[in-house]
Amino acid sequence: MTPAAPQRPILLNAFDMMVPVHQSPGLWRHPESRADEFDTLEYWTSLASTLDDAGFSSLFLADVLGVYDVYGAGPAGAYRGGVQYPLLDPLSAVSAMAAVTNHLGFGVTASVSYEHPFLLARRLSSLDHLTKGRLAWNIVTSYQDSAARNMGLAQQIPHDARYDRADEYMDVMYSLFESSFEEGAVLADRTNATFLDATKVHPINHSGEFFTVPGAALTHPGPQRTPFLFQAGASPRGQQFALDHAEAIFVTGSSPRLVRHWVDQIRNGLEARGRDRYAIKIFAMVTIVVADTDDEAQQRLDSYAQYVDTESALTLFGGWTGVDLAGTDPDSPIEYVTTEANRSALESMTKLAGAKTWTVRDLAEFVAIGGRGPVLIGSASTVADELVRWQTEADLDGFNVSAAVRPADLQRVAHYLTPELKRRGLLLQRPDTPTTLRETMTGAKAHLAADHQGARFRRS
Amino acid sequence: MTPAAPQRPILLNAFDMMVPVHQSPGLWRHPESRADEFDTLEYWTSLASTLDDAGFSSLFLADVLGVYDVYGAGPAGAYRGGVQYPLLDPLSAVSAMAAVTNHLGFGVTASVSYEHPFLLARRLSSLDHLTKGRLAWNIVTSYQDSAARNMGLAQQIPHDARYDRADEYMDVMYSLFESSFEEGAVLADRTNATFLDATKVHPINHSGEFFTVPGAALTHPGPQRTPFLFQAGASPRGQQFALDHAEAIFVTGSSPRLVRHWVDQIRNGLEARGRDRYAIKIFAMVTIVVADTDDEAQQRLDSYAQYVDTESALTLFGGWTGVDLAGTDPDSPIEYVTTEANRSALESMTKLAGAKTWTVRDLAEFVAIGGRGPVLIGSASTVADELVRWQTEADLDGFNVSAAVRPADLQRVAHYLTPELKRRGLLLQRPDTPTTLRETMTGAKAHLAADHQGARFRRS
């Protein structure tokens, strides 16, 4: 293991989803929860404004394109429990949130499996323009058979082939973002009646195994050109994809030791590619329950237990792993059923469990608050200490902060924790003048770093 | 011809596009133009707010998915002139505009040719939720070969087959919007831990010639269920499609007499289907130049001539008709070259021209301000008189108002004309309490009318 890195500024990314239940099944029933207002603009503009004022770097919106229908071999559990369903388009509220914020970035999930790159590139560039360069794209390949079926496929594209196709997809996207419009192509020159310099707009002439896109992008690139790139692939092939493309990676693990394992893999992978170990920002998922004192925070967490929804927790687990635990004895140990499709998810769960033999009940309780990640509990000072410990021990850049009671637990982070982090000088200080998300996140330029493979698509 | 209908309230729909040049090529160079800010949020929130205050019913955003590359056999003319290019995603600013308005509806163009219905349904439902039921969908089948090529097709789907496929597409959309979630499916019942009543969420089991979508919609339907439906098909097959699906239809013609021809076809078509002649709202496109006096308005229009861009006008014409007039003598008469692909567009141009033999120059000048539609010029009183004449002679419900200088000419309509229309009691009065767009437009209920074919998909 490499030595612990020196303290770096902590980046905070809020982790949410336009659904009734994101990572903490059942907690939508808490009296303070407003999760059932997930389909209103007010929920999102209010949350964005709070996060912006508090000093968060970004709000990341997850997405799936199918219903969790493994548990009980049908969608009824997901329907009843509102488990990541129904779910709105994560791009839909971005412009409204941008209008009420100055610094906050918006990480939207969009699948390379079901959206055509020519149209997705325009959708992302449009939001990068409207947010003045505050857009991040969380690249996913989608993992649910239910999604594939609704897109007219008999089943999903096999796991590794999805990533091969995704690599070509990224080539198309880089071509559209980086090479289609040269710098200076947009003149808007009234005197000479020239909106674009036609010599600086280029067809990308992409003709590959999966995609044929001859033309130029439908729109000029936004302030970042390629939006800031998020990824969360955990499988070996997914991790290779992330190393090739991501500028920020999300990891999940119940202890700093487990997370460190993945962080080292990523940082070593970067070095093996001749890049800086810290060229990719790494965020670990945490759920935070913070209050005036440690006791109050613990009491608050204890009070959550009555809202936990075990069936919903197993519905989430089923969707993530492909393993249906419906009808099992809650006290029976889990026997992992490994198939090609669910191998990577199961491996990460096995690592989370460590040497311990878990029962179905243990598992449900573990997943029920904060999904697969840890819950940090305490006063602002205690949680700040915990974040520093996690950051140091796991060599992290930041945290993907999820709320158990939505949005209350994120509002409480803004109220209690971020002032404490600022007092200690731990929170990443954003530039005074609003800037692009890439600049905020990396301190470097608005465009892809020169050693990022997307930069190869640039015209010299 | 049926007799002129009695005066009905006038509906105003602003007609714009997220581009430098929409319908008036070259006018982006006018000193008052802010069209080159089309990629900023402020342009759109400011315009939406103005329209909302002025009493417009909706803002309609056009879209195309390719570049106008017929003129000069390449895209250079469209690039130089900013002719409907570059162009942002018309859905991208809707939530921001919704946040600063109370009544205004948002008509977004989305193609049934290149977006999968399962994903488009979610995108539209998401915006219908966030706008509280103020979304309209302008259904297009797309008409450019350049778009088809960028989506990986050798050429577009043939015209009539596009509409057959579009009909099935609509079946999928109605199923997702109308039948997937029964009324009362969303309970959000905290006491009984039931977010959705699982017995009221249904897979749509669509299996057709073009699409297979077994599952339920990804999200619950918005306040209108099916968004209010716009259409503008002008060909015989397109008009049949519009009669089957549209709740509002856009028509374009240079005189009330020409427009009346199409309006009668639509209203007769409705009667032939056993529906009310006025079941579909019909809007005619107009460009309005209004000022304190008739003279000032005329002077203003005259001053526009210096900004007209002839090449850009012929670029638009080429895209609409498939006819390349590059290199022709400006004073030579136009010889219409009719092919299957451009027949309908040419027919409508021929009708516009009437008996007159047009030169290329005439054509360019005609298209250069206001595209294929008329320009109404004068004081508020004069323009109001003109609108009443148009409405009466052409049996219209409203107007699709386009700006030559953007957004100045729409701001001037808000400043001069809508107060005059209100004084005369001509402008449709919106309900005091904000409501859905369908209720605003039709005075009826939030959901599709019982005799609309989408209503057949409802569960009893």
Chai-1 contact restraints between the chains, C-beta under 6 A:
chainA,res_idxA,chainB,res_idxB,connection_type,confidence,min_distance_angstrom,max_distance_angstrom,comment,restraint_id
A,P20,B,F195,contact,1.0,0.0,6.0,A-B,restraint_1
A,R29,B,R190,contact,1.0,0.0,6.0,A-B,restraint_2
A,D36,B,A188,contact,1.0,0.0,6.0,A-B,restraint_3
A,D39,B,H129,contact,1.0,0.0,6.0,A-B,restraint_4
A,L41,B,A99,contact,1.0,0.0,6.0,A-B,restraint_5
A,L41,B,L130,contact,1.0,0.0,6.0,A-B,restraint_6
A,A76,B,A198,contact,1.0,0.0,6.0,A-B,restraint_7
A,Y79,B,L196,contact,1.0,0.0,6.0,A-B,restraint_8
A,Y79,B,A198,contact,1.0,0.0,6.0,A-B,restraint_9
A,Y79,B,V201,contact,1.0,0.0,6.0,A-B,restraint_10
A,R80,B,T194,contact,1.0,0.0,6.0,A-B,restraint_11
A,R80,B,A198,contact,1.0,0.0,6.0,A-B,restraint_12
A,G82,B,F195,contact,1.0,0.0,6.0,A-B,restraint_13
A,P86,B,T219,contact,1.0,0.0,6.0,A-B,restraint_14
A,P86,B,H220,contact,1.0,0.0,6.0,A-B,restraint_15
A,L87,B,L218,contact,1.0,0.0,6.0,A-B,restraint_16
A,L87,B,T219,contact,1.0,0.0,6.0,A-B,restraint_17
A,L88,B,S126,contact,1.0,0.0,6.0,A-B,restraint_18
A,L88,B,T219,contact,1.0,0.0,6.0,A-B,restraint_19
A,D89,B,R122,contact,1.0,0.0,6.0,A-B,restraint_20
A,D89,B,R123,contact,1.0,0.0,6.0,A-B,restraint_21
A,D89,B,S126,contact,1.0,0.0,6.0,A-B,restraint_22
A,S92,B,S95,contact,1.0,0.0,6.0,A-B,restraint_23
A,S92,B,S126,contact,1.0,0.0,6.0,A-B,restraint_24
A,S92,B,L127,contact,1.0,0.0,6.0,A-B,restraint_25
A,S92,B,L130,contact,1.0,0.0,6.0,A-B,restraint_26
A,A93,B,S95,contact,1.0,0.0,6.0,A-B,restraint_27
A,A93,B,L130,contact,1.0,0.0,6.0,A-B,restraint_28
A,S95,B,S92,contact,1.0,0.0,6.0,A-B,restraint_29
A,S95,B,A93,contact,1.0,0.0,6.0,A-B,restraint_30
A,S95,B,S95,contact,1.0,0.0,6.0,A-B,restraint_31
A,S95,B,A96,contact,1.0,0.0,6.0,A-B,restraint_32
A,A96,B,S95,contact,1.0,0.0,6.0,A-B,restraint_33
A,A96,B,A96,contact,1.0,0.0,6.0,A-B,restraint_34
A,A96,B,A99,contact,1.0,0.0,6.0,A-B,restraint_35
A,A99,B,L41,contact,1.0,0.0,6.0,A-B,restraint_36
A,A99,B,A96,contact,1.0,0.0,6.0,A-B,restraint_37
A,H116,B,M151,contact,1.0,0.0,6.0,A-B,restraint_38
A,F118,B,N150,contact,1.0,0.0,6.0,A-B,restraint_39
A,R122,B,D89,contact,1.0,0.0,6.0,A-B,restraint_40
A,R123,B,D89,contact,1.0,0.0,6.0,A-B,restraint_41
A,S126,B,L88,contact,1.0,0.0,6.0,A-B,restraint_42
A,S126,B,D89,contact,1.0,0.0,6.0,A-B,restraint_43
A,S126,B,S92,contact,1.0,0.0,6.0,A-B,restraint_44
A,L127,B,S92,contact,1.0,0.0,6.0,A-B,restraint_45
A,H129,B,D39,contact,1.0,0.0,6.0,A-B,restraint_46
A,L130,B,L41,contact,1.0,0.0,6.0,A-B,restraint_47
A,L130,B,S92,contact,1.0,0.0,6.0,A-B,restraint_48
A,L130,B,A93,contact,1.0,0.0,6.0,A-B,restraint_49
A,R149,B,P214,contact,1.0,0.0,6.0,A-B,restraint_50
A,N150,B,F118,contact,1.0,0.0,6.0,A-B,restraint_51
A,N150,B,V213,contact,1.0,0.0,6.0,A-B,restraint_52
A,N150,B,G215,contact,1.0,0.0,6.0,A-B,restraint_53
A,M151,B,H116,contact,1.0,0.0,6.0,A-B,restraint_54
A,G152,B,T212,contact,1.0,0.0,6.0,A-B,restraint_55
A,A188,B,D36,contact,1.0,0.0,6.0,A-B,restraint_56
A,R190,B,R29,contact,1.0,0.0,6.0,A-B,restraint_57
A,T194,B,R80,contact,1.0,0.0,6.0,A-B,restraint_58
A,F195,B,P20,contact,1.0,0.0,6.0,A-B,restraint_59
A,F195,B,G82,contact,1.0,0.0,6.0,A-B,restraint_60
A,L196,B,Y79,contact,1.0,0.0,6.0,A-B,restraint_61
A,A198,B,A76,contact,1.0,0.0,6.0,A-B,restraint_62
A,A198,B,Y79,contact,1.0,0.0,6.0,A-B,restraint_63
A,A198,B,R80,contact,1.0,0.0,6.0,A-B,restraint_64
A,V201,B,Y79,contact,1.0,0.0,6.0,A-B,restraint_65
A,T212,B,G152,contact,1.0,0.0,6.0,A-B,restraint_66
A,V213,B,N150,contact,1.0,0.0,6.0,A-B,restraint_67
A,P214,B,R149,contact,1.0,0.0,6.0,A-B,restraint_68
A,G215,B,N150,contact,1.0,0.0,6.0,A-B,restraint_69
A,L218,B,L87,contact,1.0,0.0,6.0,A-B,restraint_70
A,T219,B,P86,contact,1.0,0.0,6.0,A-B,restraint_71
A,T219,B,L87,contact,1.0,0.0,6.0,A-B,restraint_72
A,T219,B,L88,contact,1.0,0.0,6.0,A-B,restraint_73
A,H220,B,P86,contact,1.0,0.0,6.0,A-B,restraint_74
